[in-house]
Amino acid sequence: MDYRRFFSEATRLSSPFDYQARLAEQPWPDLLSVPTGMGKTAAVTLAWLWKRGWRSGKRSEVRDASTPSRLIWCLPMRVLVEQAEENIQAWLRNLDICGQTYERDRVSVHVLMGGSNDDQWTYFPEKDLILIGTQDMLLSRALMRGYGMSRYQWPVPFALLHNDSMWVFDEVQLMGAGLSTSAQLEAFRRRFPLAKNSRSLWVSATLNKKWMDTVDLKPYVEGLKTLGLEEDDQQQAEVERRLNSVKAVKKLPIILGKNAGKKDGRDAYLKALCEEVLKAHAEDSQTLVILNRVDRAQRLFCLLRKARPEQEDLLVHARFRAADRRKQNKRLSDSNSERNRIIVATQAIEAGVDITSKVLITELAPWSSLVQRFGRCNRYGEHNPEGAKIFWIDIEDDEEASRPYDSGQLVTARQYMEKLTSASPSDLRESDEDRPLTATLRQKDFLDLFNTDPDLSGFDVDVSDYIRDSDPPGVQVFWRDFEDNPNEPKPQGGPARDELCPISMGQAKDLQKRGAWYWDPLDDRWVKLDRWPRSGMVLLLRASDGGYIEEIGFDANSKDPVPPVNTADAELDAYSEDDLSRQKHPVALVDHLGHAADHIMQLCNALDETTHADALRRAALWHDVGKAHIVYKTRCGLADDDLPLAKSPRYNWRLEDERNRKVFRHELASALAWLAQHDGEQDADLIAYLIAAHHGKVRMSLRAMPTEDPAPDGRRFARGIWEGDELQALDFHGEHSNQIALRLALMELGEGEQGPSWTARTLGLLDDHGPFKLAWLETLVRLADWRASDEEENAVSQEGA
């Protein structure tokens, strides 16, 4: 099978464009610059599949060694994610290679955006898969501060996103600060050692190579390779039709003025705009109106619905619950609704969305964004030769009116638009804008993020400035009924994906007054928000307080009760919790240690990990030795002289017993036991770290938790371990742990009675291995533990059946 036949089978199209074939058959470029409507998603995805050896219905042994096993689509807007997922799934089904995560002979697709609980992709690092997500979700995880997920899981996606992953940054002109961060991360991956090769590809119709010229990627920029359309491409009939699609440009006789932030000024502007939209709309076709702010789009939509109550007009923006957004996307892609329909949208629709219109009306925006918006009009030349019309609305030079854009960017765009009469792709100039000035992620900042403990005040480093600048990543909210206790929610699980609605930080500013609650893993409860929310938080709201309308989205002014989405509660993580310890049937500790060691060796073999295989094996063998501690045995309902268990149906970390300690962490006891008997040996510190970090709750620092009770007699204490605690002797799979008294001198700074402090040791490991490889090794031990636990649970279930 040649690539052109492969592409046709996947897409059900006659043949790929020449540039799409070159992308698959030549070495990967670093930059892909192709006009809108030219199939960039298909080009990259199918080229990746081809290079990974996938063919129709099977996997070939011929593979490109420079192509990583995970394809990561990083998209600037939520609305792009679901459409990309739908298209990619269809291509895989057409090729008969679409499968579940656990199917090694198939490719699975996973979505990562606000409310998505799909973490199955992290279980199989040896498998080919495609991950599609928003830049908020993906970049926050790449910075070890994953939005909307348990902090204790942060290291796992961090490791997998930086090792053996191919990042595709789509529509880079919309990324803001995320573009600079993507370049810096690529520079760090070239600087620090990787466990497996990764690479980046930046994609846009308005790509400017100098945007990559960040402080740490600068030495590599000259060598970045660009792929674009060549002369032969432009002579293809379909390409020529799209490049020369007719789009006349005209300025509307209204202006968004300085008083747009005031109610009277905004209402007058929207009333005038509504009249212009109705005048320009052709009843036999689709009109698209793109505004720069969600609140303006919502109010214009309400005016149009009042004027056209019988029509199925549509509002598109990012502030909808996932369940409502799916309905919206289905209507958006329904070609039967395109006649006599007006779509009001925000920037959420200006890139990647496969939609076209005969009339486009847009507010002034940065030039690169305008080019993307033009691509939603007569997208395929379907209205040639009579053509389509584009109307633009000027914005006064005012900070409030220009938001969310910088007024300086709009000045440049206005100069271009004043002279523009045709928006055909062949008539549009390339972007010569400088990359916007944003916060730049420096190496020291990045390394500091490797420590996942909050600071002493309970806060984390805010990474939002590195992800978005003009509109920082907001929060996610969901609504529940709890009228029985209006001040404090009744005990309940977390939100499912369908419940969550993303909102901006500006929209979140009044939530503290209205009443909002966040999950506190240390207190194991929903706590009322008493401070300004931080980016990435998930907040529970009271349904009776309102704030949401199904057709409009989030609306702080709405007082009508919000109908909750019926869905099962998601699990919530607590610091003291260890859900893997509770299983239907008991598993002996010695058996579980052997199972984990078996699984780590299987992972090492599958991933060609030879350098650190022995250290990983010993870490897996010792990772749960601390479960021989009396606190853990008490939680399992065992007596002092009982053989220790790794899993128990009676396990209860909330047990009210004088020997139970609220924040006890068995993995710290395991690491202390290892060091007490092996300190000074080769890789002893690395093994101790891998043991301690296998739940993500004891990593770079070692200190007492703010909620734990102190040990008696002034002894040192940390994470539920008291100085002098005894651990019983254990023999397991060629290893022996003595009966020992645990020591915590490692908590102290500098050299002490146990040698270098824990902090000094872990920082030394970070220096020696770098953040990407250290997180990778840490993740492999965690995966071996997860797989061993799953195998034990499944074996018992099959035995019972």
C-alpha positions in Angstrom: 0.0 0.0 0.0 1.3 3.5 -0.9 0.5 6.5 1.1 -2.0 8.0 -1.3 -4.1 4.9 -1.2 -3.7 4.8 2.6 -4.9 8.5 2.9 -7.9 7.8 0.6 -9.0 4.8 2.6 -8.8 6.8 5.8 -10.6 10.0 4.7 -12.8 8.5 1.9 -11.4 11.3 -0.3 -10.0 10.7 -3.8 -6.4 11.7 -3.0 -4.3 13.7 -0.6 -2.9 17.1 -1.5 0.7 17.0 -2.5 1.9 18.7 0.7 0.0 16.0 2.7 1.9 13.3 0.9 5.2 15.1 1.4 4.5 15.3 5.1 4.2 11.6 5.4 7.0 10.6 3.0 9.7 13.1 4.1 11.3 13.7 7.5 9.2 15.7 9.9 9.4 19.5 9.6 9.2 21.7 12.7 6.8 24.2 11.3 3.7 23.6 9.0 2.3 26.7 7.3 -0.7 25.9 5.2 -3.8 28.1 4.5 -7.1 27.4 6.2 -9.3 24.6 4.8 -6.4 22.6 3.5 -6.8 19.6 5.8 -3.9 20.1 8.3 -5.5 17.8 10.9 -5.7 15.0 8.5 -2.2 15.7 7.1 -0.5 15.4 10.4 -2.5 12.6 12.0 -2.3 10.3 8.9 1.3 11.1 8.4 2.0 10.1 12.0 0.1 6.9 11.6 2.0 6.1 8.4 5.4 6.8 10.0 4.4 4.6 13.0 3.9 1.7 10.6 0.1 1.6 10.7 -1.6 0.4 7.5 -5.2 -0.6 6.8 -6.2 -3.2 9.4 -2.7 -3.9 10.6 0.7 -2.8 11.9 3.8 -2.9 9.7 7.2 -3.6 11.0 8.6 -0.7 8.9 8.5 2.4 11.2 10.2 5.7 11.4 12.4 5.7 14.5 12.1 9.5 14.8 8.3 9.4 15.3 7.2 9.1 18.9 4.5 6.7 20.0 2.1 9.4 21.3 0.6 12.0 19.1 -0.4 15.1 21.2 -2.8 17.5 19.6 -2.7 20.8 21.6 -5.6 23.0 20.6 -6.3 26.6 21.8 -10.1 26.2 22.0 -12.4 23.5 23.6 -14.7 23.6 20.6 -11.8 22.3 18.4 -11.2 19.3 20.6 -14.4 17.4 20.1 -14.4 18.0 16.3 -10.9 16.8 16.1 -11.8 13.7 18.1 -14.7 12.9 15.9 -12.7 13.2 12.7 -9.7 11.2 13.9 -11.9 8.4 15.3 -13.6 8.2 11.9 -10.3 7.9 10.1 -9.1 5.2 12.4 -12.4 3.3 12.0 -12.1 3.5 8.2 -8.6 2.0 8.5 -9.9 -0.7 10.9 -7.3 0.3 13.5 -9.4 2.1 16.1 -9.4 0.4 19.5 -9.4 0.6 23.2 -6.5 1.6 25.4 -5.5 -1.9 26.3 -5.5 -3.2 22.7 -1.9 -3.2 21.6 -2.7 -3.9 17.9 -5.0 -0.8 17.7 -4.7 3.0 18.1 -6.8 4.6 20.9 -7.9 8.2 21.0 -8.2 10.2 24.3 -9.6 13.6 25.1 -8.1 15.9 27.7 -10.1 19.1 28.5 -12.0 20.5 31.4 -14.1 17.7 32.9 -12.6 14.9 30.9 -11.7 12.0 33.3 -10.0 10.0 30.6 -6.8 9.0 32.3 -6.5 5.6 30.7 -3.9 6.9 28.3 -1.4 7.1 31.2 -1.6 3.3 31.9 0.1 2.1 28.7 3.3 4.1 27.9 4.4 1.4 25.5 1.3 1.8 23.3 0.6 4.1 20.2 -2.2 6.5 21.0 -3.5 9.9 20.1 -4.3 12.5 22.8 -6.3 15.6 22.0 -6.6 18.4 24.5 -6.8 22.1 25.1 -3.7 24.1 25.8 -4.9 24.8 29.3 -5.1 21.1 30.2 -2.0 20.0 28.3 0.4 22.8 29.1 -0.6 22.8 32.8 0.3 19.1 32.9 3.5 19.7 31.0 4.3 22.2 33.8 3.6 19.7 36.6 0.5 21.7 37.7 -2.3 19.8 35.9 -5.6 21.7 36.0 -8.7 19.9 37.2 -6.8 16.8 38.4 -5.4 15.5 41.7 -2.1 17.1 42.5 -0.8 13.7 43.5 -1.2 12.5 39.9 0.7 15.5 38.4 4.0 13.6 37.8 2.5 10.9 35.6 1.2 13.0 32.7 4.2 15.2 33.1 6.5 12.2 32.4 4.5 10.9 29.5 4.0 14.2 27.8 7.7 14.9 27.7 9.0 11.5 26.8 8.1 9.6 23.6 5.5 12.3 22.6 5.0 14.3 19.4 3.4 17.6 20.3 1.4 19.3 17.6 0.5 22.9 18.5 -2.4 23.9 16.2 -3.4 27.4 15.3 -0.5 28.9 17.2 -1.6 32.5 16.5 -4.3 31.9 19.1 -2.0 30.5 21.8 -0.8 33.7 23.4 1.6 33.0 26.2 1.2 29.3 25.5 3.2 29.7 22.3 6.3 31.0 24.2 5.9 28.2 26.7 5.7 25.6 24.0 8.9 26.9 22.5 10.6 27.0 25.9 9.5 23.4 26.7 10.9 22.2 23.4 14.2 23.9 24.3 14.3 22.2 27.7 13.6 18.8 26.1 16.6 19.4 23.9 18.7 20.4 26.9 17.8 17.9 29.6 18.1 14.1 29.1 15.0 12.3 27.9 14.1 8.6 28.5 12.7 8.5 25.0 12.8 11.0 22.1 10.1 13.7 21.8 9.5 16.5 19.2 7.3 19.5 18.4 5.4 20.6 15.3 3.8 24.1 15.2 0.9 24.5 12.8 -0.9 27.6 11.4 -2.2 29.3 8.3 -0.4 32.5 9.6 2.9 31.1 10.9 5.8 33.4 11.5 9.1 31.7 12.3 10.4 34.5 14.5 7.6 33.7 16.9 9.8 30.7 18.0 12.7 32.9 18.9 12.4 32.6 22.7 15.3 32.9 25.1 16.2 29.2 25.2 15.0 28.0 21.8 16.9 30.8 20.1 20.0 28.7 19.3 17.8 26.2 17.4 15.5 28.6 15.5 17.7 28.9 12.4 17.7 25.2 12.0 13.9 24.8 12.3 12.5 23.4 9.0 9.2 24.7 7.5 6.8 22.8 5.2 4.2 24.7 3.2 2.5 24.8 -0.2 4.8 24.6 -3.2 4.1 25.7 -6.8 2.9 22.2 -7.8 0.4 22.2 -4.9 -1.2 25.4 -6.1 -1.8 24.0 -9.6 -4.1 21.3 -8.3 -7.7 22.1 -9.2 -9.1 21.7 -5.7 -6.3 23.7 -4.1 -6.6 26.5 -6.7 -10.4 26.7 -6.0 -9.8 27.1 -2.3 -6.9 29.6 -2.6 -9.0 31.8 -4.9 -12.4 31.5 -3.2 -14.2 34.8 -3.8 -14.7 36.9 -0.6 -15.4 40.6 -1.0 -14.6 42.8 2.0 -16.5 45.8 3.3 -16.5 47.9 6.4 -19.8 48.2 8.3 -21.0 51.8 9.2 -21.0 51.1 13.0 -18.1 51.1 15.5 -17.5 49.6 18.9 -16.7 52.7 20.9 -15.1 53.6 24.2 -18.4 53.4 26.0 -18.8 49.7 25.1 -18.2 48.8 28.8 -21.2 50.8 29.9 -24.7 49.3 29.6 -26.2 52.1 27.4 -23.2 52.1 25.0 -23.1 48.3 24.7 -26.9 48.1 24.2 -26.9 50.7 21.5 -24.0 49.0 19.7 -25.7 45.6 19.8 -29.0 46.9 18.6 -27.3 48.6 15.6 -25.3 45.4 14.9 -28.4 43.2 15.1 -30.0 45.4 12.4 -26.9 45.1 10.2 -26.8 41.3 10.6 -30.5 40.9 9.6 -29.9 43.2 6.6 -26.8 41.3 5.4 -28.1 37.8 6.0 -29.3 35.8 2.9 -32.2 33.5 3.7 -30.9 30.7 1.5 -27.6 30.4 3.3 -25.7 30.6 6.5 -24.3 33.8 8.2 -21.6 33.8 10.7 -21.1 36.6 13.2 -17.8 36.5 15.3 -17.5 38.9 18.3 -14.6 39.2 20.7 -16.4 38.8 24.0 -18.7 36.2 25.3 -21.1 38.7 27.0 -21.6 40.6 23.7 -22.2 37.3 21.8 -24.8 36.2 24.3 -26.7 39.5 24.1 -26.6 39.7 20.3 -27.9 36.1 20.1 -30.8 37.0 22.4 -31.7 40.0 20.2 -31.6 37.8 17.0 -33.7 35.1 18.6 -36.3 37.7 19.5 -36.3 39.0 15.9 -36.3 35.5 14.4 -38.0 33.2 17.0 -39.0 30.7 14.4 -35.4 30.0 13.1 -32.8 27.7 14.6 -30.0 30.2 15.1 -27.1 29.1 17.2 -24.7 30.5 19.8 -21.2 29.2 20.0 -18.7 30.0 22.7 -16.6 28.1 25.3 -18.7 28.8 28.4 -21.1 25.8 28.1 -21.4 22.6 30.1 -20.0 19.6 28.2 -23.4 18.0 27.9 -24.9 21.1 26.3 -21.8 21.7 24.2 -22.2 18.3 22.6 -25.8 19.1 21.5 -24.5 22.5 20.2 -21.7 20.8 18.2 -24.2 18.3 16.7 -26.3 21.2 15.5 -23.3 23.1 14.3 -22.3 20.2 12.0 -25.8 19.5 10.7 -25.6 20.6 7.1 -29.4 20.5 6.8 -29.6 23.5 9.1 -27.2 25.7 7.1 -30.0 27.3 5.1 -31.4 30.4 6.7 -29.3 30.1 9.8 -27.3 32.8 11.8 -24.5 31.6 14.0 -23.2 34.0 16.6 -19.8 33.0 18.0 -16.6 34.1 19.7 -13.0 33.2 19.0 -14.0 29.6 19.8 -15.0 29.1 16.2 -12.2 30.9 14.4 -9.8 28.0 14.1 -10.0 24.4 13.2 -13.8 24.2 13.1 -15.0 22.8 9.8 -17.8 25.4 9.1 -18.4 27.8 6.2 -20.7 30.7 5.5 -21.9 32.9 2.7 -21.8 36.0 4.9 -19.2 36.7 7.6 -19.4 39.6 10.0 -16.5 40.1 12.4 -15.3 42.6 14.9 -11.8 43.9 14.4 -9.2 41.5 15.8 -5.4 40.9 15.4 -4.5 40.2 11.8 -3.6 36.5 12.3 -7.0 36.0 14.0 -8.8 37.8 11.2 -7.2 35.5 8.6 -8.5 32.5 10.6 -12.0 34.0 10.7 -11.9 34.6 6.9 -11.3 30.9 6.6 -14.9 30.3 7.9 -16.4 32.1 4.9 -16.7 30.4 1.4 -14.2 28.0 2.9 -14.1 25.5 0.0 -15.1 28.0 -2.8 -18.6 26.5 -2.7 -20.1 30.0 -3.4 -17.9 30.7 -6.5 -18.2 32.4 -8.9 -20.6 34.9 -7.4 -18.7 34.7 -4.1 -19.3 35.5 -0.5 -19.2 38.7 1.6 -17.2 39.7 4.6 -18.1 42.7 6.7 -15.9 44.1 9.5 -16.6 46.3 12.5 -14.0 48.8 13.6 -13.1 49.2 17.3 -11.9 52.5 18.9 -8.4 52.7 20.4 -9.5 52.0 23.9 -8.3 49.4 26.4 -11.8 48.4 27.5 -13.2 48.2 24.0 -10.2 46.3 22.6 -10.4 43.5 25.3 -9.3 40.7 25.2 -6.8 42.0 22.7 -4.1 44.6 22.9 -5.1 47.8 21.3 -1.7 48.0 19.5 -2.5 44.8 17.7 -5.8 46.2 16.5 -4.1 49.3 15.1 -1.9 47.1 12.8 -4.9 45.0 11.8 -7.0 48.2 11.0 -4.3 49.4 8.7 -4.5 46.2 6.7 -8.3 46.1 6.7 -8.7 49.6 5.5 -6.9 48.7 2.2 -8.4 45.1 1.9 -11.1 44.5 -0.8 -10.7 40.7 -1.2 -10.1 38.1 1.5 -9.3 35.2 -0.8 -6.4 33.3 0.7 -4.2 34.1 -2.4 -4.8 37.8 -1.7 -3.9 37.8 2.0 -0.5 39.0 3.2 1.6 36.9 5.5 1.7 37.9 9.1 4.7 40.1 10.1 3.5 40.7 13.6 5.9 40.2 16.4 5.1 37.5 19.0 3.2 39.3 21.8 5.2 40.1 24.9 4.3 37.5 27.5 5.7 36.0 30.7 8.5 33.6 29.7 9.1 30.3 31.5 12.8 30.3 32.5 14.7 27.2 33.3 14.9 27.9 37.1 11.1 28.5 37.2 10.5 25.2 35.4 12.8 23.2 37.7 11.1 24.7 40.7 7.8 23.3 39.5 9.1 19.8 39.9 8.3 20.0 43.6 4.5 19.3 43.9 4.1 20.2 47.5 2.2 23.4 48.2 4.1 26.2 50.0 3.7 26.7 53.7 0.7 28.9 53.2 -1.0 26.1 51.2 -0.7 27.8 47.8 0.9 26.6 44.6 2.9 28.5 42.1 0.4 30.0 39.6 1.4 28.9 36.1 -1.5 30.6 34.4 0.8 33.4 33.1 2.7 30.8 31.1 -0.4 29.3 29.6 -2.6 32.3 28.6 -2.1 36.0 28.9 -4.9 38.0 27.4 -7.5 35.8 29.1 -5.9 33.7 31.8 -7.1 30.1 32.2 -10.2 30.3 34.3 -11.9 27.9 36.6 -14.5 25.1 36.1 -17.8 25.2 37.9 -20.7 22.7 38.4 -24.1 22.9 40.1 -25.6 20.6 42.6 -28.7 20.7 44.9 -28.0 20.9 48.6 -30.9 22.9 50.0 -31.0 20.8 53.1 -27.8 22.6 54.3 -27.4 25.9 52.2 -24.1 26.8 53.9 -22.3 23.5 53.5 -22.7 20.9 50.8 -23.7 17.4 52.0 -21.0 14.7 51.4 -20.9 14.0 47.7 -18.5 12.9 45.0 -16.8 15.1 42.4 -18.2 16.3 39.1 -18.4 14.3 36.0 -17.3 15.7 32.6 -20.8 16.5 31.5 -21.5 18.8 34.6 -18.5 21.1 34.2 -18.7 24.5 32.7 -15.5 26.5 32.1 -15.6 30.2 33.0 -13.1 33.0 32.9 -11.4 34.6 35.9 -13.4 37.7 35.3 -16.6 35.7 35.4 -15.4 34.0 38.6 -14.8 37.2 40.5 -18.2 37.2 42.2 -18.3 33.6 43.1 -16.8 34.1 46.5 -19.7 36.4 47.4 -22.4 34.2 45.9 -21.0 31.0 47.5 -18.7 28.5 46.0 -16.9 25.4 47.4 -13.6 23.7 46.5 -12.4 20.2 47.4 -9.7 20.1 50.1 -7.8 16.8 50.0 -6.2 17.4 53.4 -9.5 18.0 55.2 -11.3 15.5 53.0 -14.3 17.8 52.4 -15.8 20.6 50.4 -14.6 23.9 51.8 -16.2 27.3 51.2 -14.1 29.6 49.1 -12.9 32.5 51.1 -10.4 34.0 48.8 -9.9 34.9 45.1 -10.1 31.6 43.1 -7.0 30.5 41.3 -6.7 29.3 37.8 -7.6 25.6 37.3 -9.8 25.3 40.3 -13.0 23.2 40.2 -15.8 24.9 42.2 -19.1 23.6 43.4 -22.0 26.0 43.1 -25.5 25.8 44.5 -28.1 25.1 41.8 -30.7 27.4 43.4 -28.4 30.4 43.0 -28.6 30.3 39.2 -25.8 31.4 36.9 -26.5 29.2 33.8 -29.0 28.9 30.9 -28.8 25.9 28.6 -29.0 27.9 25.3 -26.9 30.9 26.6 -24.2 29.2 28.7 -22.8 30.7 31.9 -24.6 33.9 32.8 -23.9 35.4 36.2 -27.0 37.6 36.0 -29.4 34.7 35.7 -31.2 33.9 38.9 -33.2 30.9 37.6 -32.3 27.6 39.3 -29.8 25.5 37.2 -31.1 22.0 36.4 -28.3 19.7 37.4 -26.9 17.2 34.9 -27.8 13.6 35.9 -24.6 11.7 36.1 -22.7 9.5 38.5 -20.3 11.2 41.0 -16.6 11.0 40.3 -14.2 9.9 43.0 -12.4 12.6 45.0 -8.8 12.2 46.2 -7.7 12.8 49.8 -4.2 12.9 51.1 -4.6 10.0 53.5 -6.6 7.9 51.1 -5.2 4.9 49.3 -7.9 3.4 47.2 -5.6 0.7 45.8 -5.3 -0.8 49.3 -9.0 -1.7 49.5 -9.9 -4.8 47.5 -12.5 -7.5 47.8 -10.1 -10.1 48.9 -6.8 -9.9 50.9 -3.5 -9.9 49.2 -0.4 -10.7 51.2 2.3 -8.0 51.2 5.0 -10.3 50.0 2.9 -11.5 47.1 2.1 -7.9 46.0 5.8 -6.9 46.1 6.6 -9.8 43.7 3.8 -8.9 41.4 5.0 -5.2 41.2 8.5 -6.4 40.4 7.3 -8.6 37.6 5.3 -5.8 36.1 8.2 -3.3 36.3 10.4 -5.8 34.3 7.6 -6.2 31.7 7.5 -2.4 31.3 11.3 -2.2 31.1 11.3 -4.9 28.3 8.5 -3.2 26.4 10.1 0.2 26.6 13.8 -0.9 26.1 14.7 0.5 29.5 18.0 -1.1 30.4 20.1 1.6 32.1 17.9 1.8 35.2 16.1 -1.6 35.1 17.8 -2.9 38.3 17.0 0.2 40.3 13.4 0.1 39.1 13.1 -3.5 40.0 14.4 -3.0 43.6 12.2 0.1 44.0 9.2 -2.0 43.0 10.2 -4.8 45.4 10.5 -2.3 48.4 7.8 0.1 47.5 5.2 -1.2 50.0 7.5 -2.5 52.8 6.1 0.3 55.0 2.7 -1.6 55.0 4.3 -3.7 57.7 3.9 -0.6 60.0 1.4 -1.0 62.8 -0.7 1.9 61.6 -1.3 0.3 58.3 -2.0 -3.1 59.8 -4.5 -1.4 62.1 -6.3 0.1 59.1 -6.5 -3.4 57.6 -8.0 -4.9 60.9 -4.8 -6.9 61.7 -3.2 -7.6 65.0 0.4 -6.8 65.8 1.7 -10.4 65.1 -0.4 -11.0 61.9 1.4 -11.2 58.6 1.1 -7.9 56.8 -1.3 -7.4 53.9 -0.9 -5.2 50.8 -4.7 -5.2 50.1 -7.6 -5.8 52.4 -11.4 -5.7 52.2 -11.3 -4.2 55.7 -8.9 -1.4 54.8 -10.2 1.9 56.3 -8.0 5.0 56.4 -10.7 6.9 58.3 -10.6 4.4 61.2 -11.2 6.0 64.6 -8.5 4.2 66.5 -5.8 5.6 68.8 -3.2 3.9 66.7 -4.5 5.3 63.4 -2.8 8.6 62.3 -4.7 10.7 59.9 -2.0 11.5 57.4 0.0 8.3 57.6 1.9 7.5 54.4 3.2 3.9 54.2 5.5 4.8 51.3 7.6 7.1 53.5 8.1 4.2 55.9 9.2 2.1 53.0 11.8 4.6 51.8 13.1 5.1 55.4 13.4 1.4 55.8 15.3 1.1 52.5 17.8 3.9 53.4 18.3 2.5 56.9 19.7 -0.7 55.4 21.1 0.4 52.0 22.2 4.0 52.3 25.5 4.6 50.5 25.0 1.8 47.9 24.8 2.5 44.2 21.5 4.2 43.3 20.4 4.1 46.9 19.0 7.6 46.8 17.3 7.0 43.4 15.6 3.9 44.7 14.6 5.6 47.9 13.0 8.4 45.9 11.2 6.0 43.6 9.8 4.2 46.6 8.6 7.3 48.4 7.1 8.9 45.2 5.0 6.0 44.0 1.7 7.7 45.2 2.8 11.3 44.4 2.4 12.3 48.1 6.0 12.2 49.3 8.4 13.5 46.7 11.0 16.4 46.8 10.4 17.7 50.3 9.9 16.0 53.7 8.0 18.0 56.3 5.0 17.5 58.6 1.6 18.2 57.1 -0.4 21.2 58.5 -3.3 18.9 59.6 -1.4 16.1 61.3 -1.1 15.7 65.1 2.4 16.0 66.6 4.2 12.9 67.9 4.5 12.6 71.7 7.6 13.5 73.7 8.8 16.1 71.1 9.9 13.4 68.7 10.3 14.2 65.0 7.2 13.5 62.9 6.2 13.7 59.3 3.4 12.2 57.1 2.2 10.1 60.0 5.6 8.6 60.8 7.0 9.2 64.3 10.7 8.9 65.1 11.3 5.5 66.6 8.4 3.7 65.0 9.2 0.1 64.6 8.8 -1.9 61.4 8.7 -5.7 61.6 11.2 -7.8 59.7 10.3 -9.1 56.2 11.7 -11.6 53.7 10.6 -11.2 50.1 11.9 -12.4 46.7 15.6 -12.5 47.6 15.4 -9.3 49.7 15.4 -8.9 53.5 14.3 -6.0 55.6 15.4 -6.1 59.3 13.2 -5.2 62.2 14.2 -1.5 62.5 13.3 1.7 64.3 12.5 4.4 61.7 14.5 7.6 61.9 13.6 11.1 60.6 16.8 13.0 60.8 16.5 13.4 57.0 13.9 16.1 57.7 16.7 18.4 59.0 18.5 20.7 56.6 22.1 20.1 55.6 24.3 17.2 56.8 22.9 15.3 59.8 23.1 12.1 61.7 21.8 10.3 58.6 23.9 12.2 56.1 22.5 14.6 53.6 18.9 15.7 54.1 16.1 14.4 52.0 15.9 17.7 50.1 19.6 17.6 49.3 19.3 14.0 48.0 16.2 14.7 45.8 17.7 17.9 44.4 20.9 15.9 43.6 18.7 13.4 41.7 17.1 16.2 39.8 20.5 17.5 38.8 21.8 14.1 37.8 18.8 12.8 35.8 16.9 16.0 34.8 13.2 16.5 35.4 12.0 14.4 32.4 13.9 11.2 33.0 13.4 11.4 36.8 9.6 11.8 36.4 9.7 8.9 33.8 11.4 6.5 36.3 9.0 7.6 39.0 6.0 7.0 36.7 7.2 3.5 35.7 7.2 2.4 39.4 3.7 3.8 39.8 2.4 2.0 36.7 3.9 -1.3 37.9 2.0 -0.8 41.2 -1.2 0.0 39.4 -0.9 -2.9 37.1 -0.1 -5.4 39.9 -3.1 -4.2 41.9 -5.4 -4.5 38.8 -4.1 -8.0 38.1 -4.7 -9.1 41.7 -8.2 -7.7 41.7 -9.0 -9.3 38.3 -7.5 -12.6 39.3 -9.7 -12.8 42.4 -12.8 -11.8 40.4 -12.2 -14.5 37.8 -11.6 -17.0 40.5 -14.9 -16.1 42.1 -16.7 -16.3 38.8 
